[in-house]
């Protein structure tokens, strides 16, 4: 989607989440085979995104739910709700 390729991912079952790193890579054959090379590519590729999946967040009654950042005062300096 949008030309993004999966560069690498890590699973952290002990903390119940996985992280995925995607970037706009034109030629997937340029993605290194080794973990250190993949990490270096993630850190040096403009537009590389880190996506996190918290286990169970896909359930409606989940402890973790999708947050747009627009519905609460998290991140505002004056504590006011953000209207999105």
Backbone as ProteinMPNN parsed JSONL, in Angstrom:
{"seq_chain_A": "XXXXXXXXXXXXXXXXXXXXXXXXXXXXXXXXXXXXXXXXXXXXXXXXXXXXXXXXXXXXXXXXXXXXXXXXXXXXXXXXXXXX", "coords_chain_A": {"N_chain_A": [[0.846, -1.163, 0.0], [0.654, 2.15, -0.902], [3.276, 1.997, -1.71], [4.847, 1.171, 0.386], [7.017, -1.023, 2.124], [7.509, -3.852, 4.225], [10.049, -3.572, 6.449], [11.128, -4.618, 8.799], [10.176, -6.496, 11.737], [9.304, -6.889, 15.183], [8.527, -9.046, 17.838], [7.043, -8.883, 20.987], [6.028, -10.699, 23.178], [6.072, -10.904, 25.951], [5.441, -8.401, 26.81], [3.141, -8.008, 25.496], [2.866, -6.878, 22.834], [3.572, -6.075, 19.389], [5.92, -4.671, 17.069], [6.17, -3.02, 13.954], [8.06, -2.063, 11.168], [7.798, -0.008, 8.458], [8.512, 1.235, 5.177], [8.858, 3.532, 2.402], [9.997, 1.833, -0.009], [11.388, 1.298, -3.097], [12.52, -0.949, -4.376], [12.342, -4.053, -3.24], [14.353, -5.907, -3.073], [16.539, -4.637, -2.112], [16.442, -4.624, 0.59], [18.134, -5.535, 3.44], [19.24, -8.834, 4.485], [20.088, -9.513, 7.054], [19.477, -8.856, 10.569], [20.71, -6.599, 11.803], [21.362, -5.054, 9.571], [18.809, -4.553, 8.543], [17.743, -3.039, 10.646], [19.436, -0.808, 10.569], [18.713, 0.169, 8.068], [16.072, 0.895, 8.585], [16.461, 3.027, 10.372], [17.707, 4.877, 8.793], [16.198, 5.498, 6.581], [14.269, 7.849, 5.037], [10.944, 8.618, 5.939], [10.301, 6.22, 7.121], [8.127, 4.27, 9.022], [6.988, 3.415, 12.283], [4.878, 0.998, 13.425], [2.607, -0.093, 15.869], [1.203, -2.957, 17.36], [-0.938, -3.697, 19.848], [-1.611, -6.475, 21.728], [-4.828, -7.845, 21.602], [-6.108, -5.463, 21.092], [-7.807, -5.374, 18.977], [-10.286, -6.128, 19.774], [-13.585, -5.22, 20.786], [-14.088, -4.787, 23.493], [-11.654, -4.236, 24.527], [-8.679, -3.671, 26.517], [-6.909, -1.877, 25.468], [-7.613, 0.553, 23.105], [-8.273, 1.986, 19.867], [-7.05, 5.22, 19.394], [-7.525, 8.401, 18.305], [-6.326, 10.625, 19.201], [-7.71, 12.923, 19.347], [-9.81, 13.016, 21.096], [-9.41, 13.448, 23.795], [-7.686, 15.103, 26.552], [-5.009, 14.542, 26.478], [-1.731, 15.435, 25.89], [-2.182, 18.145, 25.504], [-1.371, 21.465, 26.47], [-2.936, 22.985, 28.158], [-4.894, 21.34, 29.176], [-7.323, 21.217, 27.907], [-9.901, 19.72, 25.969], [-9.379, 18.341, 22.743], [-10.788, 19.179, 19.667], [-11.666, 17.342, 16.941]], "CA_chain_A": [[0.0, 0.0, 0.0], [1.405, 3.393, -1.014], [4.677, 1.713, -1.98], [5.563, 0.817, 1.609], [7.406, -2.42, 2.289], [7.873, -4.213, 5.591], [11.496, -3.691, 6.61], [11.374, -5.551, 9.891], [9.225, -6.477, 12.837], [9.729, -7.519, 16.421], [7.439, -9.496, 18.696], [7.326, -8.763, 22.408], [4.895, -11.332, 23.865], [6.144, -10.664, 27.391], [4.793, -7.105, 27.04], [1.898, -8.083, 24.729], [2.779, -6.028, 21.662], [4.512, -6.241, 18.283], [6.193, -3.458, 16.316], [6.437, -3.235, 12.534], [8.673, -0.903, 10.54], [7.526, 0.025, 7.022], [9.098, 2.41, 4.536], [8.637, 3.594, 0.952], [11.144, 1.219, -0.687], [11.02, 0.973, -4.486], [13.006, -2.27, -4.746], [12.417, -4.869, -2.028], [15.59, -6.689, -3.054], [17.571, -3.844, -1.432], [16.282, -4.796, 2.034], [19.136, -6.497, 3.903], [18.785, -10.099, 5.064], [20.432, -9.606, 8.468], [18.722, -7.964, 11.45], [21.411, -5.325, 11.99], [21.214, -4.306, 8.33], [17.416, -4.087, 8.466], [17.587, -1.959, 11.628], [20.137, 0.366, 10.034], [17.899, 0.708, 6.977], [14.929, 1.574, 9.219], [16.888, 4.265, 11.006], [18.294, 5.777, 7.804], [15.293, 5.668, 5.445], [13.25, 8.872, 5.263], [9.567, 8.15, 5.812], [10.1, 4.93, 7.781], [7.114, 4.372, 10.074], [6.877, 2.334, 13.253], [3.49, 0.693, 13.764], [2.533, -0.966, 17.039], [-0.038, -3.691, 17.598], [-1.109, -4.169, 21.217], [-2.418, -7.694, 21.705], [-6.195, -7.7, 22.077], [-6.688, -4.158, 20.765], [-8.81, -5.52, 17.924], [-11.556, -6.481, 20.404], [-14.35, -4.038, 21.19], [-14.0, -4.589, 24.934], [-10.225, -4.313, 24.809], [-8.027, -2.75, 27.444], [-6.342, -0.861, 24.59], [-8.485, 0.84, 21.976], [-7.751, 2.967, 18.925], [-7.207, 6.595, 19.866], [-7.109, 9.359, 17.286], [-5.642, 11.738, 19.836], [-8.569, 14.105, 19.297], [-10.944, 12.921, 21.982], [-9.115, 13.704, 25.196], [-6.771, 16.216, 26.775], [-3.624, 14.08, 26.456], [-0.855, 16.173, 24.994], [-2.453, 19.582, 25.427], [-0.718, 22.158, 27.579], [-3.91, 23.604, 29.055], [-5.847, 20.373, 29.636], [-8.573, 21.309, 27.165], [-10.132, 18.668, 24.987], [-9.13, 18.716, 21.345], [-11.911, 18.853, 18.801], [-11.145, 16.927, 15.642]], "C_chain_A": [[0.896, 1.231, 0.0], [2.895, 3.178, -1.247], [5.489, 1.353, -0.748], [5.837, -0.677, 1.637], [7.757, -2.644, 3.758], [9.381, -4.405, 5.652], [11.839, -4.695, 7.697], [10.236, -5.485, 10.895], [9.833, -7.192, 14.031], [8.478, -7.877, 17.217], [7.901, -9.423, 20.148], [6.166, -9.364, 23.205], [4.895, -11.09, 25.369], [5.488, -9.337, 27.763], [3.517, -6.949, 26.201], [1.79, -7.053, 23.62], [3.821, -6.449, 20.635], [4.739, -4.877, 17.65], [6.583, -3.841, 14.892], [7.012, -1.941, 11.973], [8.457, -1.011, 9.038], [8.102, 1.315, 6.441], [8.825, 2.362, 3.041], [9.895, 3.134, 0.202], [10.706, 0.795, -2.078], [11.381, -0.462, -4.847], [13.228, -3.102, -3.488], [13.702, -5.688, -1.953], [16.732, -5.925, -2.373], [17.481, -3.952, 0.09], [17.269, -5.868, 2.497], [18.512, -7.749, 4.525], [19.003, -10.137, 6.58], [19.698, -8.547, 9.293], [19.398, -6.614, 11.639], [21.288, -4.441, 10.756], [19.813, -3.752, 8.162], [17.191, -2.915, 9.415], [18.243, -0.684, 11.114], [19.328, 0.997, 8.906], [16.687, 1.451, 7.534], [15.318, 2.945, 9.736], [17.426, 5.291, 10.011], [17.428, 6.007, 6.57], [14.26, 6.746, 5.766], [11.845, 8.294, 5.05], [9.316, 6.79, 6.425], [9.131, 5.131, 8.95], [7.187, 3.173, 10.998], [5.402, 2.186, 13.613], [3.487, -0.295, 14.915], [1.173, -1.645, 17.088], [-0.008, -4.183, 19.031], [-2.06, -5.345, 21.196], [-3.792, -7.429, 22.305], [-6.856, -6.393, 21.697], [-7.739, -4.236, 19.673], [-10.197, -5.867, 18.492], [-12.265, -5.225, 20.884], [-14.235, -3.748, 22.679], [-12.545, -4.608, 25.414], [-9.766, -3.303, 25.847], [-7.424, -1.59, 26.663], [-7.288, -0.662, 23.424], [-7.832, 1.887, 21.093], [-8.04, 4.359, 19.445], [-6.683, 7.531, 18.793], [-6.299, 10.496, 17.877], [-6.495, 12.988, 19.887], [-9.683, 14.094, 20.334], [-10.667, 13.206, 23.438], [-8.058, 14.797, 25.324], [-5.303, 15.799, 26.768], [-2.822, 14.899, 25.451], [-1.145, 17.65, 24.862], [-1.877, 20.267, 26.659], [-1.714, 22.723, 28.587], [-4.982, 22.64, 29.541], [-7.184, 20.404, 28.926], [-8.689, 20.139, 26.191], [-9.891, 19.202, 23.581], [-10.33, 18.313, 20.52], [-11.363, 18.539, 17.424], [-12.198, 16.84, 14.59]], "O_chain_A": [[1.805, 1.336, 0.824], [3.694, 4.082, -1.006], [6.712, 1.24, -0.834], [5.005, -1.487, 1.229], [8.24, -1.74, 4.441], [9.93, -5.288, 4.993], [12.736, -5.522, 7.531], [9.442, -4.545, 10.902], [10.757, -7.994, 13.894], [7.508, -7.12, 17.264], [9.006, -9.847, 20.488], [5.404, -8.632, 23.837], [3.835, -11.072, 25.994], [5.032, -9.162, 28.893], [2.894, -5.888, 26.199], [0.748, -6.416, 23.467], [4.817, -7.093, 20.964], [3.856, -4.02, 17.686], [7.241, -4.856, 14.664], [6.513, -0.854, 12.265], [8.88, -1.984, 8.414], [8.17, 2.343, 7.114], [8.589, 1.293, 2.477], [10.743, 3.946, -0.169], [9.759, 0.021, -2.226], [10.623, -1.126, -5.554], [14.192, -2.88, -2.755], [14.095, -6.117, -0.868], [17.779, -6.506, -2.088], [18.341, -3.432, 0.801], [17.239, -6.991, 1.995], [17.388, -7.711, 5.027], [18.202, -10.722, 7.308], [19.344, -7.483, 8.786], [18.724, -5.584, 11.634], [21.128, -3.226, 10.87], [19.634, -2.626, 7.699], [16.544, -1.929, 9.061], [17.665, 0.398, 11.213], [19.264, 2.222, 8.797], [16.314, 2.508, 7.024], [14.582, 3.916, 9.556], [17.582, 6.461, 10.361], [17.872, 6.642, 5.614], [13.455, 6.57, 6.68], [11.604, 7.566, 4.086], [8.224, 6.244, 6.271], [9.296, 6.045, 9.758], [7.419, 2.049, 10.554], [4.763, 3.142, 14.054], [4.283, -1.234, 14.931], [0.135, -1.014, 16.89], [0.845, -4.993, 19.395], [-3.184, -5.234, 20.706], [-3.904, -6.856, 23.389], [-8.048, -6.216, 21.947], [-8.484, -3.28, 19.458], [-11.175, -5.892, 17.746], [-11.623, -4.277, 21.337], [-14.28, -2.588, 23.087], [-12.257, -4.954, 26.56], [-10.365, -2.244, 26.033], [-7.423, -0.453, 27.134], [-7.722, -1.639, 22.814], [-6.93, 2.598, 21.534], [-9.153, 4.645, 19.887], [-5.514, 7.453, 18.416], [-5.655, 11.25, 17.146], [-6.059, 14.012, 20.414], [-10.429, 15.067, 20.442], [-11.593, 13.208, 24.25], [-7.595, 15.347, 24.324], [-4.433, 16.63, 27.03], [-3.214, 15.029, 24.291], [-0.413, 18.352, 24.164], [-1.896, 19.711, 27.757], [-1.368, 22.919, 29.752], [-5.898, 23.058, 30.249], [-8.098, 19.677, 29.315], [-7.692, 19.644, 25.665], [-10.165, 20.364, 23.282], [-10.836, 17.2, 20.668], [-10.681, 19.361, 16.811], [-11.9, 16.502, 13.444]]}, "name": "protein", "num_of_chains": 1, "seq": "XXXXXXXXXXXXXXXXXXXXXXXXXXXXXXXXXXXXXXXXXXXXXXXXXXXXXXXXXXXXXXXXXXXXXXXXXXXXXXXXXXXX"}
